[in-house]
Amino acid sequence: MLTELSNINSQEFSSNNLTTPQAARYLNFEETTLEQWRWNGRGPRFVKIGRHVRYRLSDLDAFIQERVFASTTEAQAARREPVRS
């Protein structure tokens, strides 16, 4: 994964506020996945200004960090916990 990330244009992510397509590339997900997560309240935190959606890099990194596990058992237990507000 490090090799993939090193190939990403660093200027694209130089802004702290990423668009949905940029955030999707940063997380290596489809844009539609982020859109569904926003609708369901399951994805990373986002900023909504008017009709524009932006993702802060710090929120994307926190979203990833919250999903770091030592075992599949730990990951399964985390799924059963209530969704954060």
N, C-alpha and C positions, 0 to 999 in steps of 0.2 A: 504494500500500500504506500510505503514511503516513496517508491519510485514513481507511482502514479501521481502523488501529491507534488513531487518535484517537477513534474511536467506541466502542472497547472500554471497559467500565466499569473504571476504574483501581483501584477498591477490590477487585475480584475478584482482582487480581494483587498486592495489597499484601502478602500473605503470601509468604515465601520458598519455602514448600513447597506446590506445586500438586497437586491431584488429577489423575487421568487426563483427565477432561472439561475441566478448566481448562487443562491443558497442551496438549490438542488444540486448544482455541480459540486459545491463545497462538501456536501454530505454524501454525494454519489447516489442520489435518489432521483426519481422522476419528479418533474414539477407537479404532476397530478397527485403524487403521494403527499407532498407538502400541502396542497390545497385541501385534500381530504382530511389530513391531520388538523388543519386549521378549523375546518368545519366541525370535526368531532372533538376538538380540544385536546388532542393527544400528542401533538408535535411540539417543536421548540417554540418558545415565546416569540412573539412578533410585535412589530409596531404598526399601527394602522393610522394613517394620516389621510383623511378624506377617503378616497377610493384606492389609495396607494398602500401597499404592504411592503414593509422592509423588515429584514432580519438583522439583528446586531450580531457581530461575530462572537461577542462574549456569550450571548444566549445560545448560539449554535454549539460553541465549545462546551458550555454547561450541559446542554442536552446530550452531547456525546459522553461527557464525563459521568453523568448520572446512569449511564448504561454500561459501565465497566464492571465486569463480574469475574470472580475467580473460578466459578464453576457453573454448570448448567442448573444445578440445584438452587444456587443463589439467584440466578436469573429468573427461574420459575417462581421462587418465593416473592421476588420483587414485582412480578406481574399481578400477584394476588393482592398487593397492597393498594389502598385507595389512591385514585388519581389526585395529584397535587392541584391546588387551586391557583 
